Amino acid sequence: MTDEKRVKKMLQEWAEYGQLQQVRKMKKQGKKAAAVRRRDWLPDDDEDWDDAASPAVERVVPVGEQERRKQMWDLAARRLEADAAVSPLAVDAQESSLPEGLVIEVSTGLARVEVGGRVLLCTLRGSLTASDAGFTNAVAVGDRVRVSLSGPGQGVIESIERRRSALARPDVSLTARQQVLVANADQLLAVASWAEPAFWPELVDRYLIAAQRYGLKPIICLNKVDLAPDLDECRQTLRPYRDLGYRLIYASTLTGLGVAELKGALAGHETVLAGLSGVGKSSLLKAIQPSLALRIAAVSGRKHEGRHTTTQATLIHLDDGIVVDTPGIREFGVAGLARSELGAYYPDLLAAGPCRFPDCTHQHEPDCAVRLGVEQGRISAMRFDSYTKIRATLRA
């Protein structure tokens, strides 16, 4: 085996196992390993006699062989150091020169990334980890990333840009940690329907809590208002949210009501689209921009619930703005929230006045100002019922 081949072999093995540090250490020490003296100078295996992991024995070598080996060590170390200097993992400055991409969809170990008008199927560099941040996934839809090309239509995510925001939910298998669903959004559109499926205030409140916790501007859209006896009944039901200052949009894709207003609300923003399956999220998007190719959820006749058409967060480009359609999930907002913290997200309950006990749970204590406010009609019974149900799901 020639010297050049041996050097190449050493480089390949060290690159695979990350042994640059070991090379430097051996160079610095320059020590021989204690070993049993051999009677011959021939190696047991002529393919790995110069492997750093080979058994430590003292070999009888020809004149000049030690100097030649030292030169090989030096050459290998210099090449590895040169490779590390230009590696995007070794020098952060190099990453800024890589093309920036936008993550539009994430699956296990893979992500679809828009880069320069085309979509690449990307893997993640092994050094990227989410464990330090307390999340179960390193990359999420909406992330801005730096990508290197690895083949036709393929790439590697080398780094993730700093996020402006991150919307998370409990991981389905690791409840102590969270899964980032959407990164870098600036507002959240909570979509509910008047019927099929019926309006669910508890879920709307969870979305509002999520928006407040993660720094997103909340908007409530009540869809399918054409199924209500009249629009005034819809307005009366959502009046507690209007009184709290939330923006409300009443919509119907059948009549076209609210479509233009909704389009204006989404323009120029990166919006999380949240709502139970079947409330008409995809139908609303198609009404705003008919050219979108989206699946429309069918509604079960037995329970009037939507069948899932969105199984994971997906980024969708509008003519003006971006929306991220999320699965119809119920765990938004309250992951990691304690019961004692829930009241801060119900300012209408706090406005009832001081209760007899500072740590009143508003459930059974005497002289509770909140329950009194509900009885007197000053506090929405719908909101209080939602508060009670959410509180029951939280840790003490």
C-alpha beads as a LAMMPS data file, in Angstrom:
LAMMPS data file: protein, C-alpha beads

396 atoms
395 bonds

1 atom types
1 bond types

-500.0 500.0 xlo xhi
-500.0 500.0 ylo yhi
-500.0 500.0 zlo zhi

Masses

1 110.0

Atoms # bond

1 1 1 0.000 0.000 0.000
2 1 1 1.437 3.382 -1.020
3 1 1 1.800 6.297 1.369
4 1 1 -0.887 8.252 -0.468
5 1 1 -3.373 5.389 -0.158
6 1 1 -2.609 5.007 3.520
7 1 1 -3.187 8.723 4.069
8 1 1 -6.511 8.565 2.238
9 1 1 -7.566 5.589 4.308
10 1 1 -6.650 7.373 7.527
11 1 1 -8.568 10.479 6.451
12 1 1 -11.649 8.485 5.618
13 1 1 -11.713 6.629 8.927
14 1 1 -11.035 9.707 11.021
15 1 1 -13.661 11.745 9.194
16 1 1 -16.247 9.069 9.875
17 1 1 -15.515 8.709 13.562
18 1 1 -14.549 12.274 14.404
19 1 1 -11.011 11.473 15.561
20 1 1 -9.382 14.808 14.808
21 1 1 -8.913 15.433 18.513
22 1 1 -7.157 12.113 18.934
23 1 1 -4.776 12.930 16.080
24 1 1 -3.814 16.249 17.654
25 1 1 -3.268 14.605 21.026
26 1 1 -0.981 11.962 19.583
27 1 1 0.978 14.595 17.669
28 1 1 1.465 16.643 20.813
29 1 1 2.526 13.753 23.051
30 1 1 4.744 11.968 20.554
31 1 1 4.991 8.966 22.906
32 1 1 5.438 5.291 22.137
33 1 1 3.063 2.809 23.683
34 1 1 4.542 0.288 26.065
35 1 1 4.461 -3.103 24.392
36 1 1 6.046 -6.496 24.108
37 1 1 9.043 -6.493 21.808
38 1 1 8.543 -8.439 18.602
39 1 1 11.122 -10.482 16.714
40 1 1 9.950 -9.395 13.272
41 1 1 8.998 -6.071 11.724
42 1 1 6.149 -7.350 9.533
43 1 1 2.623 -6.375 10.647
44 1 1 -0.109 -8.945 11.272
45 1 1 -2.295 -7.200 8.673
46 1 1 -0.684 -5.104 5.994
47 1 1 -3.947 -3.166 5.597
48 1 1 -4.198 -1.792 9.144
49 1 1 -0.628 -1.674 10.450
50 1 1 -0.814 2.111 10.631
51 1 1 -4.312 2.188 12.190
52 1 1 -4.410 4.123 15.463
53 1 1 -6.728 1.459 16.890
54 1 1 -4.412 -1.462 16.123
55 1 1 -2.814 -3.364 19.074
56 1 1 -0.044 -1.467 20.811
57 1 1 3.142 -3.379 20.102
58 1 1 6.704 -2.327 19.509
59 1 1 7.637 -3.156 15.953
60 1 1 11.115 -3.436 14.475
61 1 1 11.003 -1.036 11.539
62 1 1 13.371 -0.212 8.708
63 1 1 15.667 2.789 8.911
64 1 1 13.754 6.023 8.307
65 1 1 10.339 4.439 8.818
66 1 1 9.585 6.398 12.000
67 1 1 10.281 9.723 10.298
68 1 1 8.084 8.731 7.356
69 1 1 5.218 7.883 9.706
70 1 1 5.580 11.214 11.496
71 1 1 5.299 12.996 8.147
72 1 1 2.148 11.015 7.385
73 1 1 0.623 11.995 10.746
74 1 1 1.418 15.636 10.066
75 1 1 -0.039 15.469 6.568
76 1 1 -3.238 13.770 7.755
77 1 1 -3.698 16.247 10.601
78 1 1 -3.199 19.240 8.284
79 1 1 -5.787 17.899 5.846
80 1 1 -8.324 17.251 8.598
81 1 1 -7.766 20.712 10.045
82 1 1 -8.263 22.259 6.608
83 1 1 -11.502 20.309 6.130
84 1 1 -12.766 21.401 9.548
85 1 1 -12.012 25.051 8.790
86 1 1 -14.410 25.130 5.824
87 1 1 -17.060 22.830 7.292
88 1 1 -20.402 24.564 7.986
89 1 1 -20.545 22.675 11.262
90 1 1 -17.182 23.972 12.378
91 1 1 -17.426 27.642 11.480
92 1 1 -20.677 29.549 11.927
93 1 1 -19.527 32.254 9.525
94 1 1 -19.569 29.737 6.694
95 1 1 -23.256 28.994 7.276
96 1 1 -24.288 32.540 6.384
97 1 1 -23.038 31.986 2.847
98 1 1 -25.328 28.981 2.335
99 1 1 -28.699 29.573 0.637
100 1 1 -31.612 30.299 2.948
101 1 1 -34.721 28.151 2.744
102 1 1 -38.219 28.062 4.197
103 1 1 -39.487 24.830 5.761
104 1 1 -42.943 24.072 4.335
105 1 1 -43.513 20.552 5.655
106 1 1 -41.880 18.246 8.194
107 1 1 -41.938 14.484 8.539
108 1 1 -39.854 12.127 10.666
109 1 1 -36.222 12.990 9.962
110 1 1 -37.083 14.847 6.751
111 1 1 -38.283 18.287 5.722
112 1 1 -39.443 19.906 2.513
113 1 1 -37.654 23.211 2.103
114 1 1 -38.297 25.971 -0.427
115 1 1 -34.985 27.277 -1.727
116 1 1 -34.825 29.763 -4.578
117 1 1 -38.175 28.837 -6.078
118 1 1 -37.765 25.067 -5.869
119 1 1 -38.526 22.497 -3.191
120 1 1 -35.787 20.255 -1.778
121 1 1 -36.260 17.133 0.285
122 1 1 -33.800 17.662 3.125
123 1 1 -32.320 15.694 5.961
124 1 1 -30.972 17.323 9.131
125 1 1 -27.327 17.657 9.990
126 1 1 -26.626 15.281 12.858
127 1 1 -25.427 18.061 15.155
128 1 1 -28.845 19.752 15.127
129 1 1 -30.740 18.799 18.255
130 1 1 -33.870 19.954 20.028
131 1 1 -33.140 18.465 23.441
132 1 1 -31.438 21.565 24.825
133 1 1 -34.495 23.685 24.045
134 1 1 -36.910 21.264 25.692
135 1 1 -38.584 20.279 22.429
136 1 1 -38.863 16.930 20.690
137 1 1 -38.198 18.250 17.178
138 1 1 -35.311 20.373 15.934
139 1 1 -37.054 21.878 12.909
140 1 1 -40.654 22.990 12.347
141 1 1 -42.807 24.374 9.576
142 1 1 -42.033 28.065 9.135
143 1 1 -38.385 27.772 10.159
144 1 1 -35.803 29.681 8.134
145 1 1 -32.861 27.384 7.565
146 1 1 -29.498 27.246 5.808
147 1 1 -29.228 24.407 3.332
148 1 1 -26.422 22.674 1.468
149 1 1 -27.143 20.634 -1.658
150 1 1 -26.540 16.893 -1.425
151 1 1 -27.960 15.698 -4.750
152 1 1 -30.641 16.367 -7.372
153 1 1 -33.645 17.724 -5.489
154 1 1 -32.035 16.927 -2.155
155 1 1 -30.266 18.877 0.552
156 1 1 -29.078 18.980 4.141
157 1 1 -30.299 21.491 6.727
158 1 1 -27.071 22.818 8.205
159 1 1 -28.473 25.393 10.631
160 1 1 -31.722 26.988 11.788
161 1 1 -32.141 30.750 12.001
162 1 1 -33.313 32.299 15.263
163 1 1 -37.094 32.046 15.603
164 1 1 -39.352 35.028 16.164
165 1 1 -42.015 32.790 17.693
166 1 1 -42.803 29.112 18.185
167 1 1 -46.215 27.533 18.696
168 1 1 -45.999 24.196 20.506
169 1 1 -48.142 21.363 21.814
170 1 1 -47.422 18.382 24.093
171 1 1 -45.623 15.583 22.324
172 1 1 -47.881 12.584 21.853
173 1 1 -45.355 10.215 23.442
174 1 1 -43.328 12.491 25.725
175 1 1 -45.786 14.638 27.639
176 1 1 -43.037 16.322 29.649
177 1 1 -41.697 17.901 26.469
178 1 1 -43.317 19.803 23.642
179 1 1 -43.421 19.565 19.883
180 1 1 -42.995 22.788 17.915
181 1 1 -45.768 22.928 15.325
182 1 1 -45.171 26.316 13.725
183 1 1 -42.241 28.735 13.821
184 1 1 -42.097 32.460 13.022
185 1 1 -45.847 33.124 12.774
186 1 1 -47.144 36.516 13.919
187 1 1 -50.864 35.833 14.307
188 1 1 -53.269 32.976 14.976
189 1 1 -56.630 32.553 13.273
190 1 1 -58.928 30.430 15.432
191 1 1 -61.588 29.011 13.116
192 1 1 -64.803 27.634 14.591
193 1 1 -68.126 26.812 12.991
194 1 1 -71.638 27.547 14.118
195 1 1 -72.715 23.997 13.303
196 1 1 -71.392 20.779 11.778
197 1 1 -69.397 20.663 14.034
198 1 1 -71.060 22.815 16.688
199 1 1 -69.365 25.867 18.167
200 1 1 -66.945 24.743 20.907
201 1 1 -65.945 27.643 23.177
202 1 1 -63.486 25.586 25.227
203 1 1 -61.361 24.919 22.137
204 1 1 -61.532 28.559 21.071
205 1 1 -60.310 29.557 24.524
206 1 1 -57.404 27.134 24.233
207 1 1 -56.405 28.805 20.974
208 1 1 -56.609 32.234 22.593
209 1 1 -54.426 31.055 25.467
210 1 1 -51.926 29.708 22.941
211 1 1 -51.829 33.013 21.089
212 1 1 -51.180 34.953 24.288
213 1 1 -48.547 32.547 25.603
214 1 1 -46.586 32.429 22.357
215 1 1 -46.881 36.091 21.401
216 1 1 -49.310 35.786 18.478
217 1 1 -52.101 38.201 17.599
218 1 1 -55.420 36.296 17.905
219 1 1 -58.338 36.492 15.463
220 1 1 -61.577 34.516 15.816
221 1 1 -63.423 33.441 12.687
222 1 1 -66.880 31.900 13.060
223 1 1 -67.604 29.984 9.861
224 1 1 -70.842 28.445 8.539
225 1 1 -72.968 31.246 9.953
226 1 1 -75.456 30.475 7.183
227 1 1 -76.482 27.489 9.333
228 1 1 -77.543 29.764 12.207
229 1 1 -81.161 30.951 12.579
230 1 1 -79.841 34.482 12.114
231 1 1 -76.555 36.357 12.332
232 1 1 -77.628 38.194 15.482
233 1 1 -77.636 34.912 17.380
234 1 1 -74.032 34.335 16.311
235 1 1 -73.056 37.810 17.433
236 1 1 -74.763 37.350 20.782
237 1 1 -72.929 34.066 21.384
238 1 1 -69.537 35.618 20.646
239 1 1 -70.247 38.864 22.482
240 1 1 -67.970 37.952 25.447
241 1 1 -65.029 37.817 23.026
242 1 1 -65.993 41.102 21.414
243 1 1 -66.199 42.752 24.846
244 1 1 -62.646 41.526 25.547
245 1 1 -61.400 43.256 22.399
246 1 1 -60.814 40.240 20.155
247 1 1 -61.257 40.713 16.431
248 1 1 -64.221 38.677 15.178
249 1 1 -64.969 37.657 11.601
250 1 1 -68.285 36.036 10.666
251 1 1 -67.973 33.992 7.496
252 1 1 -69.830 31.731 5.111
253 1 1 -68.301 30.229 1.999
254 1 1 -71.839 29.548 0.784
255 1 1 -72.931 33.192 0.787
256 1 1 -69.483 34.811 0.586
257 1 1 -69.970 36.679 3.854
258 1 1 -66.691 37.658 5.510
259 1 1 -64.427 36.280 2.763
260 1 1 -63.065 39.685 1.736
261 1 1 -62.564 40.693 5.377
262 1 1 -60.711 37.472 6.095
263 1 1 -58.499 37.936 3.039
264 1 1 -57.540 41.386 4.291
265 1 1 -56.789 40.046 7.775
266 1 1 -54.337 37.483 6.370
267 1 1 -52.591 39.805 3.913
268 1 1 -48.951 40.462 4.765
269 1 1 -48.918 38.103 7.743
270 1 1 -47.700 34.630 8.625
271 1 1 -50.782 33.109 10.191
272 1 1 -51.364 29.906 12.113
273 1 1 -54.666 28.404 11.007
274 1 1 -56.175 26.506 13.944
275 1 1 -59.490 24.770 14.229
276 1 1 -61.248 21.463 14.624
277 1 1 -61.455 19.303 11.521
278 1 1 -64.585 20.031 9.524
279 1 1 -65.005 23.681 10.523
280 1 1 -64.130 24.713 6.968
281 1 1 -60.548 25.961 7.107
282 1 1 -59.682 24.649 3.658
283 1 1 -62.968 25.930 2.224
284 1 1 -62.220 29.407 3.551
285 1 1 -58.753 29.382 1.992
286 1 1 -60.146 28.301 -1.362
287 1 1 -62.746 31.059 -1.151
288 1 1 -59.952 33.563 -0.549
289 1 1 -57.745 32.134 -3.303
290 1 1 -59.575 29.704 -5.635
291 1 1 -56.333 28.555 -7.295
292 1 1 -55.254 26.679 -4.159
293 1 1 -55.296 22.893 -4.478
294 1 1 -56.642 21.810 -1.097
295 1 1 -58.645 18.853 0.105
296 1 1 -62.016 19.687 1.631
297 1 1 -63.109 17.835 4.751
298 1 1 -66.259 15.780 4.623
299 1 1 -68.554 15.875 7.645
300 1 1 -69.754 12.694 9.286
301 1 1 -73.514 12.446 9.294
302 1 1 -73.491 10.444 12.521
303 1 1 -71.759 12.933 14.781
304 1 1 -71.476 15.997 12.553
305 1 1 -67.734 15.985 13.069
306 1 1 -65.132 16.689 10.448
307 1 1 -62.928 13.981 9.034
308 1 1 -59.258 14.850 9.210
309 1 1 -57.788 16.168 5.966
310 1 1 -54.748 17.822 7.585
311 1 1 -52.517 15.348 9.412
312 1 1 -49.513 17.615 9.956
313 1 1 -48.730 21.311 9.777
314 1 1 -48.428 22.488 6.179
315 1 1 -47.306 25.890 4.914
316 1 1 -49.450 27.460 2.196
317 1 1 -48.546 30.534 0.150
318 1 1 -51.284 33.068 -0.522
319 1 1 -51.017 35.868 -3.048
320 1 1 -50.226 38.118 -0.087
321 1 1 -49.201 36.284 3.041
322 1 1 -48.540 32.826 4.394
323 1 1 -50.779 30.497 6.364
324 1 1 -49.817 27.319 8.170
325 1 1 -52.684 24.866 8.329
326 1 1 -52.415 22.768 11.484
327 1 1 -54.038 19.438 12.386
328 1 1 -57.361 19.550 14.200
329 1 1 -55.865 19.107 17.657
330 1 1 -57.129 20.031 21.089
331 1 1 -53.940 20.431 23.117
332 1 1 -53.044 23.916 21.942
333 1 1 -52.176 26.515 24.504
334 1 1 -52.212 24.776 27.845
335 1 1 -49.118 22.544 27.676
336 1 1 -47.177 23.018 30.910
337 1 1 -49.728 25.446 32.330
338 1 1 -50.580 25.113 36.030
339 1 1 -54.067 25.553 37.440
340 1 1 -52.949 28.568 39.421
341 1 1 -51.818 30.273 36.199
342 1 1 -55.006 29.787 34.201
343 1 1 -56.852 32.762 35.674
344 1 1 -54.396 35.191 34.088
345 1 1 -55.798 34.197 30.668
346 1 1 -59.375 34.998 31.723
347 1 1 -59.354 38.760 32.370
348 1 1 -63.158 38.813 32.425
349 1 1 -63.097 36.521 35.450
350 1 1 -60.438 38.603 37.185
351 1 1 -62.560 41.720 36.688
352 1 1 -65.251 40.264 38.956
353 1 1 -63.404 41.589 41.988
354 1 1 -61.521 40.016 44.907
355 1 1 -62.761 36.739 46.304
356 1 1 -62.779 35.972 50.014
357 1 1 -59.699 33.769 49.645
358 1 1 -56.660 34.969 47.656
359 1 1 -56.101 31.469 46.242
360 1 1 -59.753 30.922 45.370
361 1 1 -60.252 28.358 42.609
362 1 1 -63.769 29.690 41.859
363 1 1 -65.140 26.166 42.186
364 1 1 -66.448 25.591 45.710
365 1 1 -65.114 28.293 48.047
366 1 1 -67.598 30.561 49.870
367 1 1 -67.894 34.241 48.942
368 1 1 -66.441 33.705 45.452
369 1 1 -66.735 36.906 43.433
370 1 1 -66.451 35.045 40.137
371 1 1 -69.345 32.657 40.768
372 1 1 -71.397 35.562 42.044
373 1 1 -70.639 37.457 38.847
374 1 1 -71.833 34.487 36.784
375 1 1 -75.065 34.275 38.799
376 1 1 -75.691 37.996 38.307
377 1 1 -74.966 37.848 34.584
378 1 1 -71.888 40.093 34.757
379 1 1 -69.627 37.210 33.679
380 1 1 -70.361 34.937 30.739
381 1 1 -71.529 31.502 31.888
382 1 1 -70.054 30.110 28.660
383 1 1 -66.608 31.477 29.483
384 1 1 -66.791 30.303 33.099
385 1 1 -67.774 26.812 31.968
386 1 1 -64.819 26.806 29.572
387 1 1 -62.488 27.923 32.376
388 1 1 -63.735 25.111 34.632
389 1 1 -63.276 22.417 31.976
390 1 1 -59.785 23.540 31.023
391 1 1 -58.760 23.853 34.668
392 1 1 -59.763 20.232 35.282
393 1 1 -57.217 19.088 32.683
394 1 1 -54.268 20.994 34.178
395 1 1 -51.742 19.929 36.756
396 1 1 -52.236 21.206 40.281

Bonds

1 1 1 2
2 1 2 3
3 1 3 4
4 1 4 5
5 1 5 6
6 1 6 7
7 1 7 8
8 1 8 9
9 1 9 10
10 1 10 11
11 1 11 12
12 1 12 13
13 1 13 14
14 1 14 15
15 1 15 16
16 1 16 17
17 1 17 18
18 1 18 19
19 1 19 20
20 1 20 21
21 1 21 22
22 1 22 23
23 1 23 24
24 1 24 25
25 1 25 26
26 1 26 27
27 1 27 28
28 1 28 29
29 1 29 30
30 1 30 31
31 1 31 32
32 1 32 33
33 1 33 34
34 1 34 35
35 1 35 36
36 1 36 37
37 1 37 38
38 1 38 39
39 1 39 40
40 1 40 41
41 1 41 42
42 1 42 43
43 1 43 44
44 1 44 45
45 1 45 46
46 1 46 47
47 1 47 48
48 1 48 49
49 1 49 50
50 1 50 51
51 1 51 52
52 1 52 53
53 1 53 54
54 1 54 55
55 1 55 56
56 1 56 57
57 1 57 58
58 1 58 59
59 1 59 60
60 1 60 61
61 1 61 62
62 1 62 63
63 1 63 64
64 1 64 65
65 1 65 66
66 1 66 67
67 1 67 68
68 1 68 69
69 1 69 70
70 1 70 71
71 1 71 72
72 1 72 73
73 1 73 74
74 1 74 75
75 1 75 76
76 1 76 77
77 1 77 78
78 1 78 79
79 1 79 80
80 1 80 81
81 1 81 82
82 1 82 83
83 1 83 84
84 1 84 85
85 1 85 86
86 1 86 87
87 1 87 88
88 1 88 89
89 1 89 90
90 1 90 91
91 1 91 92
92 1 92 93
93 1 93 94
94 1 94 95
95 1 95 96
96 1 96 97
97 1 97 98
98 1 98 99
99 1 99 100
100 1 100 101
101 1 101 102
102 1 102 103
103 1 103 104
104 1 104 105
105 1 105 106
106 1 106 107
107 1 107 108
108 1 108 109
109 1 109 110
110 1 110 111
111 1 111 112
112 1 112 113
113 1 113 114
114 1 114 115
115 1 115 116
116 1 116 117
117 1 117 118
118 1 118 119
119 1 119 120
120 1 120 121
121 1 121 122
122 1 122 123
123 1 123 124
124 1 124 125
125 1 125 126
126 1 126 127
127 1 127 128
128 1 128 129
129 1 129 130
130 1 130 131
131 1 131 132
132 1 132 133
133 1 133 134
134 1 134 135
135 1 135 136
136 1 136 137
137 1 137 138
138 1 138 139
139 1 139 140
140 1 140 141
141 1 141 142
142 1 142 143
143 1 143 144
144 1 144 145
145 1 145 146
146 1 146 147
147 1 147 148
148 1 148 149
149 1 149 150
150 1 150 151
151 1 151 152
152 1 152 153
153 1 153 154
154 1 154 155
155 1 155 156
156 1 156 157
157 1 157 158
158 1 158 159
159 1 159 160
160 1 160 161
161 1 161 162
162 1 162 163
163 1 163 164
164 1 164 165
165 1 165 166
166 1 166 167
167 1 167 168
168 1 168 169
169 1 169 170
170 1 170 171
171 1 171 172
172 1 172 173
173 1 173 174
174 1 174 175
175 1 175 176
176 1 176 177
177 1 177 178
178 1 178 179
179 1 179 180
180 1 180 181
181 1 181 182
182 1 182 183
183 1 183 184
184 1 184 185
185 1 185 186
186 1 186 187
187 1 187 188
188 1 188 189
189 1 189 190
190 1 190 191
191 1 191 192
192 1 192 193
193 1 193 194
194 1 194 195
195 1 195 196
196 1 196 197
197 1 197 198
198 1 198 199
199 1 199 200
200 1 200 201
201 1 201 202
202 1 202 203
203 1 203 204
204 1 204 205
205 1 205 206
206 1 206 207
207 1 207 208
208 1 208 209
209 1 209 210
210 1 210 211
211 1 211 212
212 1 212 213
213 1 213 214
214 1 214 215
215 1 215 216
216 1 216 217
217 1 217 218
218 1 218 219
219 1 219 220
220 1 220 221
221 1 221 222
222 1 222 223
223 1 223 224
224 1 224 225
225 1 225 226
226 1 226 227
227 1 227 228
228 1 228 229
229 1 229 230
230 1 230 231
231 1 231 232
232 1 232 233
233 1 233 234
234 1 234 235
235 1 235 236
236 1 236 237
237 1 237 238
238 1 238 239
239 1 239 240
240 1 240 241
241 1 241 242
242 1 242 243
243 1 243 244
244 1 244 245
245 1 245 246
246 1 246 247
247 1 247 248
248 1 248 249
249 1 249 250
250 1 250 251
251 1 251 252
252 1 252 253
253 1 253 254
254 1 254 255
255 1 255 256
256 1 256 257
257 1 257 258
258 1 258 259
259 1 259 260
260 1 260 261
261 1 261 262
262 1 262 263
263 1 263 264
264 1 264 265
265 1 265 266
266 1 266 267
267 1 267 268
268 1 268 269
269 1 269 270
270 1 270 271
271 1 271 272
272 1 272 273
273 1 273 274
274 1 274 275
275 1 275 276
276 1 276 277
277 1 277 278
278 1 278 279
279 1 279 280
280 1 280 281
281 1 281 282
282 1 282 283
283 1 283 284
284 1 284 285
285 1 285 286
286 1 286 287
287 1 287 288
288 1 288 289
289 1 289 290
290 1 290 291
291 1 291 292
292 1 292 293
293 1 293 294
294 1 294 295
295 1 295 296
296 1 296 297
297 1 297 298
298 1 298 299
299 1 299 300
300 1 300 301
301 1 301 302
302 1 302 303
303 1 303 304
304 1 304 305
305 1 305 306
306 1 306 307
307 1 307 308
308 1 308 309
309 1 309 310
310 1 310 311
311 1 311 312
312 1 312 313
313 1 313 314
314 1 314 315
315 1 315 316
316 1 316 317
317 1 317 318
318 1 318 319
319 1 319 320
320 1 320 321
321 1 321 322
322 1 322 323
323 1 323 324
324 1 324 325
325 1 325 326
326 1 326 327
327 1 327 328
328 1 328 329
329 1 329 330
330 1 330 331
331 1 331 332
332 1 332 333
333 1 333 334
334 1 334 335
335 1 335 336
336 1 336 337
337 1 337 338
338 1 338 339
339 1 339 340
340 1 340 341
341 1 341 342
342 1 342 343
343 1 343 344
344 1 344 345
345 1 345 346
346 1 346 347
347 1 347 348
348 1 348 349
349 1 349 350
350 1 350 351
351 1 351 352
352 1 352 353
353 1 353 354
354 1 354 355
355 1 355 356
356 1 356 357
357 1 357 358
358 1 358 359
359 1 359 360
360 1 360 361
361 1 361 362
362 1 362 363
363 1 363 364
364 1 364 365
365 1 365 366
366 1 366 367
367 1 367 368
368 1 368 369
369 1 369 370
370 1 370 371
371 1 371 372
372 1 372 373
373 1 373 374
374 1 374 375
375 1 375 376
376 1 376 377
377 1 377 378
378 1 378 379
379 1 379 380
380 1 380 381
381 1 381 382
382 1 382 383
383 1 383 384
384 1 384 385
385 1 385 386
386 1 386 387
387 1 387 388
388 1 388 389
389 1 389 390
390 1 390 391
391 1 391 392
392 1 392 393
393 1 393 394
394 1 394 395
395 1 395 396
